Amino acid sequence: MKSCEKIRESFYKQKRLVLSLLIGLVSIFFLKEASYFLYKTSPESQVINSGFYYLSKSDLSKEYDSDSFLFPYHLRIFKIDLSPEGFKRYCKFLLYIISAILIVYASYFRSYFAGIFLGFFLLLSPLYLIQNNWIGFADHLTFFWSVLLILFLDQYDQRQGKKFILYFLFFLFVLGSWTHFYQFIIISFLVLFLYFWEKKEIDRDILKVFLLGIFVGRASSYLIFYLNGIEWNERRLDTAQSLGFARWYSTHTNYFLLTLLSFWNGLLFLFLENLIRKKISILFVCFGAFFITFFTADSTRVFSHLFYPAWIALWLIRFRKGFSNREKWVLGFGLLLGLAYLLAFDPFYKWGGTLIHLGPRISF
């Protein structure tokens, strides 16, 4: 009997893995086409960072930022010679492939509903709006590391071999520090805060790995630049400090309510569901992301990249306990309302003191 149960369980796992991989594969094509339809825009509404493209053709130099050099430089290291169009496609490839990995993971370790739900969740989020229209920035690779961070934290509680996961997390914190230091350290902190809050205890091993990984990542960045004879620079901090509080305040009070709406895109209904369920941890994370966003000009872009990884982590934690059929209907209805909102109104995002509209999807 035991042998039959093992065979049945093995067959079930293989079947589940195949179906999960199939869902992930289909999601790549679906997300690509659906995001093109929802977030198609004119060239005037796009923000293209051609600087990173040209940096990918050269060795480390003073033109590189000390806190975000890995994204262009890894293309140089691996001798990936892309055309400008190829570079744009590569950015979006990172977005779609990490989304598919998340969907496959959720489908296999939670449920098929969880995987499909998270796929639509990503599509309706401002993350997809921004990453389909802000091309050539380190955000694409940073989000890649952010999702891997979430998945390995999730596995940490479920596996015996925790040391391997701790080693991988350390390596991940170093890579994140090289990719987009100031953004990734905040993302990691918010994700860990939510993880510890929901777990109701602080895991000291993970906290130590986080602090050590971030320190090693930053220190090694300095060493890499020093050994290459490049002057250390802190352009992001210099820019932030050069603009006073009054400038930030005036920037963010323009179109205040519409700015908040852009932070949710099509997911405001699901956020309200979280508040009704008294998920206080996500409210604290939201306030933390708000505070950091206030001191930046790229409002929607910054908030979405800081906040949504932690929100994804919360969904995985909630799906671990499972949802009743009634709760699934509520979540599905929330996604449907979000889709209806995006179809009824032209998408937009906040940049500086201005709202940038993508424009109508269908012209008559």
C-alpha positions as CSV (number, residue, x, y, z in Angstrom):
1,M,0.0,0.0,0.0
2,K,2.8,2.4,0.9
3,S,4.5,1.8,-2.4
4,C,1.3,2.5,-4.3
5,E,0.8,5.7,-2.4
6,K,4.3,6.8,-3.2
7,I,3.8,6.0,-6.9
8,R,0.5,7.9,-6.8
9,E,2.1,10.9,-5.0
10,S,5.1,10.9,-7.5
11,F,2.7,10.8,-10.5
12,Y,0.6,13.6,-8.9
13,K,3.7,15.8,-8.4
14,Q,4.9,15.2,-12.0
15,K,1.5,16.0,-13.4
16,R,1.3,19.1,-11.2
17,L,4.8,20.2,-12.3
18,V,3.9,19.7,-16.0
19,L,0.7,21.7,-15.7
20,S,2.4,24.4,-13.7
21,L,5.2,24.7,-16.4
22,L,2.5,24.9,-19.1
23,I,0.7,27.7,-17.2
24,G,4.0,29.5,-16.9
25,L,4.8,29.1,-20.6
26,V,1.3,30.3,-21.7
27,S,1.6,33.2,-19.3
28,I,4.7,34.6,-21.1
29,F,2.8,34.9,-24.4
30,F,-0.4,36.1,-22.6
31,L,1.4,38.8,-20.5
32,K,3.4,40.0,-23.5
33,E,0.3,40.5,-25.7
34,A,-2.0,41.7,-23.0
35,S,0.5,44.3,-21.7
36,Y,1.1,45.5,-25.2
37,F,-2.7,46.1,-25.6
38,L,-3.2,47.7,-22.1
39,Y,-0.1,49.8,-22.0
40,K,0.6,50.6,-25.7
41,T,1.8,54.2,-25.8
42,S,3.1,56.9,-28.1
43,P,6.9,57.5,-28.1
44,E,6.3,60.8,-26.3
45,S,5.0,58.9,-23.2
46,Q,7.9,56.5,-23.1
47,V,11.1,57.0,-21.1
48,I,14.1,55.4,-22.8
49,N,17.4,55.3,-21.0
50,S,19.9,55.0,-23.9
51,G,22.8,55.6,-21.5
52,F,22.7,52.1,-20.2
53,Y,22.7,50.7,-23.7
54,Y,25.9,52.5,-24.6
55,L,27.5,51.6,-21.3
56,S,26.9,47.9,-22.1
57,K,29.3,48.4,-25.0
58,S,32.2,49.6,-22.9
59,D,34.2,48.6,-19.8
60,L,33.7,50.1,-16.4
61,S,34.4,53.9,-16.4
62,K,33.5,57.0,-14.6
63,E,30.2,57.1,-16.6
64,Y,29.0,54.1,-14.6
65,D,27.1,54.8,-11.4
66,S,28.6,53.1,-8.4
67,D,25.2,51.9,-7.1
68,S,23.9,50.5,-10.3
69,F,26.5,49.2,-12.6
70,L,25.6,45.5,-12.9
71,F,22.7,45.8,-15.4
72,P,24.7,47.2,-18.3
73,Y,28.0,45.7,-17.3
74,H,26.8,42.1,-17.2
75,L,26.0,42.4,-20.9
76,R,29.6,43.5,-21.4
77,I,31.0,40.7,-19.3
78,F,29.1,38.0,-21.2
79,K,29.7,39.7,-24.5
80,I,26.1,40.0,-25.3
81,D,26.1,42.5,-28.2
82,L,22.6,43.8,-28.6
83,S,21.1,46.3,-31.0
84,P,19.0,49.1,-29.5
85,E,15.8,47.2,-30.3
86,G,17.4,44.0,-28.9
87,F,18.2,45.8,-25.7
88,K,14.6,46.9,-25.3
89,R,13.4,43.4,-25.9
90,Y,15.9,42.1,-23.4
91,C,14.5,44.4,-20.7
92,K,11.0,43.2,-21.3
93,F,12.2,39.6,-21.5
94,L,13.5,39.9,-17.9
95,L,10.0,41.1,-16.8
96,Y,8.1,38.3,-18.6
97,I,10.5,35.5,-17.6
98,I,10.5,36.4,-13.9
99,S,6.8,36.7,-14.0
100,A,6.5,33.3,-15.5
101,I,8.8,31.9,-12.8
102,L,6.6,33.4,-10.1
103,I,3.5,32.0,-11.8
104,V,5.0,28.5,-12.1
105,Y,6.1,28.6,-8.5
106,A,2.7,29.7,-7.2
107,S,0.9,27.1,-9.3
108,Y,3.1,24.3,-8.1
109,F,3.6,25.1,-4.5
110,R,0.2,26.7,-3.8
111,S,-2.6,26.1,-6.4
112,Y,-3.4,26.7,-10.0
113,F,-5.7,29.5,-8.9
114,A,-2.8,31.2,-7.1
115,G,-0.6,31.1,-10.2
116,I,-3.3,32.5,-12.5
117,F,-4.3,35.1,-9.9
118,L,-0.7,36.4,-9.6
119,G,-0.4,36.5,-13.3
120,F,-3.4,38.9,-13.6
121,F,-2.2,40.7,-10.5
122,L,1.1,41.6,-12.2
123,L,-0.6,42.5,-15.4
124,L,-3.0,45.0,-13.7
125,S,-0.2,46.5,-11.5
126,P,1.7,49.7,-12.2
127,L,4.8,47.5,-12.4
128,Y,3.8,46.3,-15.8
129,L,2.7,49.8,-16.9
130,I,6.1,51.3,-15.9
131,Q,8.3,48.4,-17.1
132,N,6.7,48.4,-20.5
133,N,7.2,52.1,-20.9
134,W,10.4,52.9,-18.9
135,I,13.0,51.0,-20.9
136,G,16.7,50.6,-20.3
137,F,16.7,51.1,-16.5
138,A,18.0,48.8,-13.8
139,D,14.5,48.3,-12.6
140,H,13.9,45.2,-14.8
141,L,16.9,43.3,-13.3
142,T,16.1,44.7,-9.8
143,F,12.6,43.3,-10.0
144,F,14.1,40.0,-11.2
145,W,16.2,39.7,-8.0
146,S,13.2,40.9,-5.9
147,V,11.0,38.0,-7.0
148,L,13.8,35.5,-6.4
149,L,14.2,37.0,-2.9
150,I,10.5,36.4,-2.2
151,L,10.6,32.8,-3.6
152,F,13.7,31.8,-1.6
153,L,12.3,33.3,1.6
154,D,9.1,31.3,1.0
155,Q,11.2,28.1,0.6
156,Y,13.2,28.8,3.7
157,D,10.3,27.8,5.9
158,Q,9.4,24.7,4.0
159,R,12.8,23.0,3.5
160,Q,15.3,21.3,5.8
161,G,18.4,22.4,3.9
162,K,18.3,26.0,5.1
163,K,22.0,26.7,4.8
164,F,21.9,26.5,1.0
165,I,19.1,29.0,0.9
166,L,21.0,31.4,3.2
167,Y,24.0,31.2,0.9
168,F,21.8,31.9,-2.1
169,L,20.2,34.8,-0.3
170,F,23.6,36.3,0.6
171,F,24.6,36.0,-3.1
172,L,21.3,37.6,-4.0
173,F,21.8,40.6,-1.7
174,V,25.2,41.2,-3.2
175,L,23.9,41.1,-6.8
176,G,21.0,43.4,-5.8
177,S,23.5,45.9,-4.3
178,W,25.4,45.9,-7.6
179,T,22.2,46.3,-9.6
180,H,20.4,49.1,-7.8
181,F,21.7,49.5,-4.3
182,Y,19.4,52.2,-2.8
183,Q,16.3,50.7,-4.4
184,F,17.1,47.0,-3.6
185,I,18.1,47.6,0.1
186,I,14.7,49.3,0.6
187,I,12.8,46.5,-1.2
188,S,14.6,43.9,0.8
189,F,13.9,45.7,4.1
190,L,10.2,46.0,3.3
191,V,9.9,42.3,2.2
192,L,11.8,41.1,5.3
193,F,9.6,43.3,7.5
194,L,6.5,41.8,6.1
195,Y,8.0,38.3,6.2
196,F,8.9,38.7,9.9
197,W,5.6,40.4,10.8
198,E,3.5,37.6,9.3
199,K,5.8,34.9,10.8
200,K,5.5,36.8,14.2
201,E,9.2,36.4,14.9
202,I,12.5,37.8,13.6
203,D,14.7,35.2,12.0
204,R,18.2,36.2,13.1
205,D,19.9,34.1,10.5
206,I,18.1,35.8,7.7
207,L,18.6,39.2,9.3
208,K,22.4,38.5,9.6
209,V,22.6,37.4,6.0
210,F,20.7,40.5,4.8
211,L,23.0,42.9,6.7
212,L,26.2,41.0,5.7
213,G,25.1,40.7,2.1
214,I,24.2,44.4,1.7
215,F,27.5,45.4,3.4
216,V,29.6,43.1,1.3
217,G,27.7,44.2,-1.9
218,R,28.4,47.9,-1.2
219,A,32.0,47.4,0.0
220,S,32.8,45.2,-3.0
221,S,31.3,47.9,-5.4
222,Y,33.7,50.4,-3.9
223,L,36.6,47.9,-4.3
224,I,35.7,47.1,-7.9
225,F,35.6,50.8,-8.8
226,Y,38.9,51.4,-6.9
227,L,40.7,48.6,-8.6
228,N,39.7,49.9,-12.0
229,G,40.9,53.4,-11.1
230,I,37.4,54.9,-11.2
231,E,36.5,57.7,-8.9
232,W,33.7,56.8,-6.5
233,N,30.5,58.7,-7.2
234,E,27.1,59.1,-5.4
235,R,25.1,60.9,-8.1
236,R,21.7,59.7,-6.8
237,L,22.3,61.0,-3.2
238,D,23.8,64.3,-4.6
239,T,20.7,64.8,-6.7
240,A,18.3,64.0,-3.8
241,Q,20.1,66.3,-1.4
242,S,20.3,69.2,-3.9
243,L,16.5,69.6,-4.0
244,G,14.9,70.8,-0.8
245,F,11.8,69.6,1.1
246,A,9.7,72.4,-0.5
247,R,10.5,71.1,-4.0
248,W,9.5,67.6,-3.1
249,Y,6.3,68.8,-1.4
250,S,5.2,70.9,-4.4
251,T,6.0,68.0,-6.8
252,H,3.8,65.5,-4.9
253,T,0.9,67.7,-4.1
254,N,0.2,68.2,-7.8
255,Y,-2.6,65.9,-8.8
256,F,-2.4,64.2,-5.4
257,L,-5.4,61.9,-5.7
258,L,-4.6,60.9,-9.2
259,T,-1.1,60.2,-8.1
260,L,-2.4,57.8,-5.5
261,L,-4.6,56.2,-8.1
262,S,-1.6,55.6,-10.4
263,F,0.1,53.8,-7.5
264,W,-2.6,51.1,-7.7
265,N,-3.4,51.2,-11.4
266,G,-6.1,48.4,-11.5
267,L,-5.5,47.0,-8.1
268,L,-7.2,49.5,-5.7
269,F,-10.0,47.0,-5.1
270,L,-7.7,44.3,-4.0
271,F,-5.8,46.7,-1.7
272,L,-9.2,47.5,-0.1
273,E,-9.8,43.8,0.3
274,N,-6.5,43.5,2.1
275,L,-7.5,46.3,4.5
276,I,-10.9,44.7,5.2
277,R,-9.0,41.5,6.0
278,K,-7.0,43.6,8.5
279,K,-3.6,42.9,6.8
280,I,-1.9,45.6,8.9
281,S,1.6,44.5,7.7
282,I,0.9,45.6,4.1
283,L,-0.4,49.0,5.4
284,F,3.0,49.6,7.2
285,V,4.8,48.6,4.0
286,C,2.7,51.0,2.0
287,F,3.5,53.9,4.3
288,G,7.2,53.0,4.1
289,A,7.0,53.1,0.3
290,F,5.1,56.3,0.4
291,F,7.8,58.0,2.6
292,I,10.7,57.0,0.4
293,T,8.7,57.9,-2.8
294,F,8.2,61.4,-1.4
295,F,11.9,62.1,-1.8
296,T,12.0,61.1,-5.4
297,A,10.7,62.6,-8.6
298,D,9.7,59.4,-10.4
299,S,6.6,58.9,-8.2
300,T,4.7,56.0,-9.8
301,R,7.9,54.2,-10.9
302,V,9.5,54.3,-7.5
303,F,6.5,53.4,-5.4
304,S,5.5,50.4,-7.6
305,H,9.0,48.9,-7.4
306,L,9.3,49.4,-3.7
307,F,5.8,48.3,-2.7
308,Y,4.7,45.5,-5.0
309,P,7.4,42.9,-4.2
310,A,6.2,42.9,-0.5
311,W,2.6,42.7,-1.6
312,I,3.5,39.7,-3.8
313,A,5.1,38.1,-0.8
314,L,2.0,38.7,1.3
315,W,-0.2,36.9,-1.4
316,L,2.1,33.9,-1.3
317,I,1.8,33.8,2.5
318,R,-2.0,34.1,2.3
319,F,-2.2,31.4,-0.4
320,R,-0.2,29.0,1.9
321,K,-3.3,28.9,4.1
322,G,-5.6,28.6,1.1
323,F,-8.8,30.4,0.2
324,S,-12.4,29.3,0.4
325,N,-14.5,29.3,-2.8
326,R,-16.2,32.5,-1.6
327,E,-12.8,34.2,-1.1
328,K,-11.7,33.1,-4.6
329,W,-14.8,34.7,-6.1
330,V,-14.1,38.0,-4.2
331,L,-10.5,38.0,-5.5
332,G,-11.5,37.2,-9.0
333,F,-14.1,39.9,-8.9
334,G,-11.5,42.4,-7.7
335,L,-9.3,41.5,-10.7
336,L,-12.3,41.9,-13.0
337,L,-13.1,45.4,-11.6
338,G,-9.4,46.3,-12.1
339,L,-9.5,45.2,-15.7
340,A,-12.7,47.1,-16.3
341,Y,-11.1,50.2,-14.9
342,L,-8.1,49.9,-17.2
343,L,-10.4,49.4,-20.2
344,A,-12.6,52.3,-19.3
345,F,-9.9,54.9,-18.6
346,D,-6.6,55.7,-20.3
347,P,-3.7,54.5,-18.2
348,F,-1.3,57.1,-16.8
349,Y,1.6,57.5,-14.4
350,K,3.1,60.3,-12.4
351,W,6.5,61.7,-13.3
352,G,7.8,64.8,-11.4
353,G,4.8,67.2,-11.1
354,T,3.2,65.9,-14.3
355,L,0.8,63.1,-15.2
356,I,1.9,61.2,-18.3
357,H,-1.0,59.6,-20.2
358,L,-0.3,56.6,-22.4
359,G,-3.2,57.6,-24.7
360,P,-6.2,55.7,-25.9
361,R,-5.7,52.1,-27.0
362,I,-8.3,52.3,-29.8
363,S,-8.6,55.3,-32.1
364,F,-11.7,55.9,-34.2
